[in-house]
Amino acid sequence: MSETLLSVGIDIGTSTTQLVISRLTLVNRANPYAVPRVAIDKREVLYRGAIHFTPLLSDTVIDAQGVRAIVEAEYQKSGFRREDVATGAVIITGETARKENARQVLAALSAFAGDFVVATAGPDLESILAARGAGADEYSREHHTKVLHFDIGGGTSNLALYDNGELVRTGCLDVGGRLIKVDRETGRATYVSPSLQRWAAGASPRPTGCEPLFRAAGPCPVPAVGERVTPEALAPLVQTMTEALEQAAGLLPGRDRLDAFLTQGTRWEPEGAPVVSFSGGVADCIDSPPSDWLAFGDIGVLLGRAIAASPAFQAAGRFRGRETIRATVVGAGSHATDLSGSTIFYREIPFPLKNLPILKLTAAEERGDAAALAAAIRAKLGWFADQGGLSQLALALRGEKNPGYLRVQELARGVADGLAPLREAGFVPIVAVEADMAKALGQALAGLIPGPLLCLDGVAMDNGDYIDVGAPVAGGAVLPVVIKTLAFQKS
C-alpha cells in the first residue's frame, strides 16, 4: 500500500527566491511480520516556480511582505492550495541569512505548509543541502571517488567535499555573482558588498587579510557605488575570485587568494579531488552564459565565463549535477516515519521533540578514542551556531555491533565531553545510533551526564536531515520517529 503527499520547498537566497512543489510517494518496505519502515519510493516535481529576485527594503533588510507576496502568487499559479501541502522547508541562504530580519521572514512564511522544516541556513548547512540537491553525494558514493562541490550563488560560494559518499568538510568563500550590482542602463555600480568594500577602504577583512592577494595578483580594483564599470575593469577582481576557487580545490598552488576570500569565521584546507561540480545561479553561466554580460545586472555572467575558461577547472574531472540554480531546495521535507529500536534510554525528556537538525560524524571520526571523538563533535557543533549561540540538535552515530564494555565506556566519555558545550547552552543531549546499542550507551552516558538525556537506535540519518521524536509507545518500549530529509529530485 502506497501513500502520497505534497511537499513544498522555498529558498530565499542572496539573489533569488524560488518555490518548488513535489509529490512524494511513500511505501512500506518491511515484510508483513516486521515493524513498518516507510520510505520515499518516488519523487516527482509537479511545479517549478519562476525565479524571482529576492526583494529587499535596503542592503540589510529583507522585504518580508514582498517575499510572502511571491510565495502566495506562486501557490496560485501552481493550482495547489496551502492546505494541500503536508510538509516542506523554508531556507534562507547566503548573504540573505545575514540580514537583520531573517527570522521575521521565516515566521511570516511558516503558515504556508502543515509541518515545515524552517531554518536560517548557515554556510555549512547550505553547502550540504546544495551538494545533495545537485547529487554530488550520490555521484561520490556510486563512483567511489572524491567530489568537491561548489554552490556559487549571489553572495557566497559554499563548498562541500564528499569522499565515497561521506561528507568530509564544508567551507565558504565570499565569492558570488551579486557582490557587485550594476545598473543595466547606465553601467554604473549600484551596490558593492561590504566584504569587497573592506578591501576598497584598505581594511583587512579577516586575520589573514587580503594583502597577500594584492601582492601576488597585483592591483585588484573594487569599484565604488556610482562608478561606471566595464568587463575589462572588473576582470582582475573576477579572475582573482576564480583563482580563489581554484586554490580551494587544490588546483592552483598556494592559498593567498583563498585566504583573502574566506568568509569570516570559516576555515578551509585545500584537498585535491578528482571530480568537481557546480550549482547555484553562477553555475548556469558556466555552461550557457548569456551573450550580454549585464543580463542579470551583476557580475555573475563574468564570473561564470572566467570559471569556464579556467585551464585548472577544464583539466579537472567534472560532474554536472542534476540541478544548478535550484540545487539547494528542489524539493523539501520528505517524511520517513519509523519506530526506534527497542533498546532505548531516556530520562526527563519533554516529548515530543520537533525539527532537530542532525549532526553526523564520519566513520573515521567515530573510530577514534574518547579524546578524538570529543574533538570531532566539538568541531562540528559550530555548524549549528548562530548569533544566539548553539541550537538544539541530535548527534547521529553509526555505532558498533557487539561492542565490549570498555569500548562502550570510551564512546560514552567521548560523546559526553563532545556535547558539553551543548549542555552548557541549556540543551538536551540527544544521541541517535544506527546499531542496536542505545540502551548500553545511554546507561553509560547517564553516569556522566546529569539531567535530561535521550539515546535511541534503529534509525539511519545524515547531515542535512531533521528528526522528530514522539512520546514513548508500546509501554515505553519504543519511540515514534519521523526523519525529515530534504527531497531532492532524481533524474
N, C-alpha and C positions, 0 to 999 in steps of 0.2 A: 504494500500500500504506500503510495507516494503522496506528498503534500507540497503545495506551492505557496510561496509568499512573495510579496513585493518588497524591494529594498531600494532606498534612495541614497545617493552619495552627493554631498555638497562640498566643494573645495573652494575656499576663499583665499586666493593667493595674492602675491605681490602685484601681479599683472592682471590676472583674470579670475573670474568667478564662474564656476561650472556646476551643472547638475546632471546626474545620470540616474535613470531608473532601471532596475533589473528585476527579472523574475528568477527566483531560486527554487529548484526542485529538491525536496528533501526525501530521502528514503531511509528505511531501517535496514541496515546491513547485517544485523545479527540474525542467527538462526532462531526458529520459533521457541526454543527452550532456553535461550540466553537472555541476558539483560539487554534491552533495546540500545542500539547505538545508531543515532541518527546522523547522517552526513549529507553534504551537498552533492547531488548526483549530476546536476546540470545548472549552468549559469547562462542566462540569456539576457543581453542588453535590449530592453524594449524601447528606450527613449534616450537619445543623447541630446541634451540641450545645447543651445547656442553658446559660444564662448564670449563672455562679456568682460569688458574692462572692469576691474574692481572699483566701485565708486568710493571716492574719498572726499571728506569735507575739508581736509587740509593734509599736509605732509605727514601728520601724526595721528589723524583721527579718521576712522572708517565711517562711511555713511551707512549706519546700521539700517535705516529705513530704506535706503537705496538698494542694499543687498536683499532685504526682505521683499522689496517690490520685484526684483529679478527672480527670486525663487517662486513667488506667487504667480508671476507671469509664465514661468516655465512649467509649473504644475498645470495651468490652464491649457497651455499648448500641448502638453503630453496627453491630455484626456483622462488623467488619473486624479483622484481626489486624495487629499491628505489622509482621509480615513481609510483609504485602501492600502496604505503603506504600513507594513508591520515593523520595519526596523530600518536602520540606516546610520550614517555618520556625517557629522558636520566637522570639517577640519579647517582650521585657519593656519596657513603656512607662510614660510618665507618672511620677508620684512613686514608683511601684514600682521604677523603674530606679535610684532614688537609695538604695534600701535597702542595708543592709550586705552582705547575702549574695546579691545579684542574680546574680552569676556562678556561685555554687554551685547556684542553682536551675536555671540553664541547663544546667550539667553533669549535674544529676540527670535532666533530660528528654532529653538528647541521644541516648539509646538508642531513642527512640520512632519513628525513621524511618531509612531507609538512608543518606541523604545530606542532612543538614539544613543549611539556612542558619540560623545561630544568632547572634543579635545583641541586645545591650542597646541599644535604640533611643534615641538622644538626641532632643531636641526637633526638630532639623532633619529627621532621617531619619523620625521619626514623622509629621511634617507631610506629607512626601512620600507616605508609604505610605497615610495616611488619605485624602488628596486623590485618589490614584489608585484606591483602593478604592471611593470614592464616585462616581468617574467625572468629577471636576471637570476633569481634564486633557483628557479626550476632548471634553467639552462645550465647553471653551475653544477647542480646535482646530477642531471641527466648525462652531462658530458664529462663529469669527474674532473672539473677544472676550476681555476680561479676566474672570477668575473669582477671587474671593478665597474660599478655603475655610477654614472654622473647624471643627476637630475638638475638641469640648468634652467632655472626659472628667471623671473624678473629681477629678484634681489639677491639670490644666493645660488650657489651650486652645492648640492648635497651629495655626498659620496658614501657608497656602501660597498664594502669588499666582501664577497662570498667565496668560500672555498669548499667545493663538493657540497654545495647547498647550505653550508653553515655560515652564518653571519660572523665575520672576523672583526671588523671595526667599521665605524662611521666617522664622517668628518664633514666640515662645512667651510666653504670659501665665500668671501664677498665678491663673487663673480656672477653677474647676471645681465640680462638684456635690457632691463629697465632702470639700471643705476643712473643712466642719463636719459632724460626725455627731451625730445626735440620737436618744436612746432613745425609741422609739415609745410606750412605756407611761407614762413619767414626763415626757416633753417636755423633758428636760434634756440639755445638750450633753455628749457623751461623748468627743469629740475635736475639737480645733481645730488646723489645720495650722500648722506653725512659721512659714510665710510670713505668716499672719494674727496669730500670737502676737507676732511682732516689732512689729506695729502696736500691739497691746494693751499691750506693755511700753514703748511710746514710742520704740523704736529705729528708725533708718532702715534699711530692708531693702536699699537699694542707693544708689549715689551720688546719684541724683536725689531719692531719698527719697519718702516718701508725704505729706510736709507739704503740698504744693500741693493734694493731693486733699482734705485736711481743710479747708483754707482755702476751696477753691472749692465743695465739696459740703456743707460743714457737718459736724457730728459724724457719724462713721461707726463706731458701736459694734461691737466684736467681743466676743462672749460668752466667758466663762471656762468651763473644763470644770466641769461640775456645775451651771451656771446654767440656769434654766428659760428657754426661748426660745419666741417666737411668730412667726408670719409678719410681724406688724406691727413687732416689734422687729428682725427681720432685714432688713426692706425697704430701709433706707438702704444697707446693705452690698451686697445683691443688686442694687439699682439702680446703684450705683457700679461694680460688676463689669460690668453691661450697658453702661454708658457707656464703660468701657474698651474693650470690643469695638467699640462704635460709632466711637470715635476711631481705633482701629486700621484700620477700614475707610474712614476719611476721611469718615464720615457725621456726625460731631459735631466742631465746631471745637476746636482746642487739642489738647494731649496730656498734660494733668495726670493724668487718670485712667489713661491708657495707661502713662505712666512709672511710676506707683505700682504697677502690676501686672506690669510686665515682669519675666520670670524673670531672675535674676542671670546675667550673662554673655551675655545676648542683646540684640539691638537690633532696632528695627522703625521704618521710616519710612512713615507713612501714605500710601497712594496709592489714590485712589478707583477702584473697579472697578464696572462697570455691573451685575455679577451677583455675588451671594454664595451660598454653600451651606454646609450644616451636617452634621456627622456626630458620632459619639460618643454616649454614653448620654444626655446632656442634649438632643441633637437630637430624641430620641423625645418629650421633654417639651415641645418647642416646638409640634409639630403635634397631639399627642394626650396632653396632660398628664393624669395621674391626678387624680381628684377629691380624694384625700387628699394633702395637701402632704407628709406624712411617709411616703408609700408606700415609699420606699427608705431611710428613716432618715437622710436628709441634706437638703441644700438644693438638690438637683438639680431638683426639681419647681418650686420658687420661681424658680430661675434660668431654666428653660425658659419659664415663664409670662412673666417680665419681658422676655425676648428677643422672644417672640411679640407682646407688647403694645407693643414699641418702635416709635414712628412712623418713626424713621430706617430700621429694617430693613424695615418694611412698605412704605416708599416705594422701597426698592432692588429691583432685579430679583432673582429667586430661582430657583436651580436646585435641585431636590430630588433628591438623589443616589440611586443605586440601593441604597446601603447606608447605615445610620446607625450603630448600636452595633457592628456587625461590620465597619465600613469598613476598619479598619487591617489586619486579616487575615481575609478571607473565603475566600481560597484561598492556597496557599503553594507556592513553589518550583517553578515550571514550568521544565522544561529545554528549551532550544532549542539543539540541537547543530549545530555548523558547523565549517568549516575556515577558518583565517585566509587572508588573501590571500597570494600568493607573494612579495610584496616586503616581507620582514620583516627585522628586525635584532635579534639577541640576542647577549649576551655574559655569560658566567659566571652564568647563571641556574640556580637549583636547582629544576628541574622535578620534579614537577608543582606548579603554584600553585593553591591552593584557596580558594574563598569570598572573593574580593577584592571589596570594595564599590566601586561606580563613582562617580566624581566627574566630572560632565559640565558643561561650560561652555555658556552660551547662544551663539547665532550672533553676537550683537553683541559679546560678550566675546572671541570668537575673532578677530574682525576687527581688534582693537586692535594697536598696536605692541608691541614686546617688553616695555616697562615696564608697559603696561596689562594685557597678558596675564599677566605675573607677578603683578601686584597682584590680579587676579581669581582666580587659582589659590590664592594665599595666603589670600585672604578666605574661600574655601570649604573650605580644609583643616580649619577649625575644626569642620566638620560631623562629622569623623571623629576627634575628640579626646575622650578620657575622662579619668578621674583619673590614668591611667598615661601620658598624653600621646597623641601621634598613633599611628594604626594603619596597617598596610599597606593600600594602595588602588591602584586603577588610574585614571589620568586618561583620560577619553574625549573625543575631538575629532571634529568632522566632517571637518576637513581641507579642502584645496582641490584643484580639478582643475588639473593642469599648472601648479603654482606655479613661479615663477622661482627662480634660485639665491639671490638676495638675500632673497626672501621666506622661503624655507626656513631660511636662517640666522637671520632675525629670529624666526621661530617657535621655533627651537631655543633661542635666548637666553631668550625669554620662558618656555618650559617649564622649562629648566634652573634659572633663577632662582626661578620659582614653586615648584618641587618641592624647593628647597634645604632647607627645614625637615624634609621627609620624609627626605631623605638623611642629615641631621644626626641624626635619630632612629634611624638604622640600618636603614632600609627601602630596598627596591629601587625605582628609578624605572621605572614601567611605563606606557606610553602606548599606547592603542588608538585607531586612526584609521579612520573610515569610508572616506575616499577612498584611492585607490591611491598612497600616498606614504610609507609607513612606512620603507622602506629608505633613502630620501633623508633623511628627518627623523632616523632613527636614526643614520645616519652623521654628520650634523651634530651631534647630541647627544653622540655618542661623543667628539668633540673637546672637549666642555665638561664632561662628567661622567665621572669615573674609576670603575672597578669595574663591578659588575653593571648591566645595562641591557637593557630589552626594549621594542621598538617593533613593533607588529603592525597590520595593516589588514584591511579587508574585513569588519569586524564593527560592527553598529549596536547601541548600548546607550543606557540612560537612567538618570538618578538613581533610586536605589532598586533597581537591578539588581545582580547579583553575577556574577563571571566566574571560571571555572576554565580554566587553560591547561595542556595536557599537553605531554609531551616531543615534540620535532620528529619528523615522519614524512616519508615520501617523500624520503629522502635529505637531510633537514633543510630541505626547501623550504617546508613548511607546518607549522602548529601546530594540533592539535585544540583546539577551543574549545567550552566549554559556557557559555551565557549563562543565568543563573537570574533569571527575572522573577517577582515575586510575582504569582500568578494570581488576578486579580480577576474575580468573577462578572459576566457580561454579562447585561443584562436582555433 
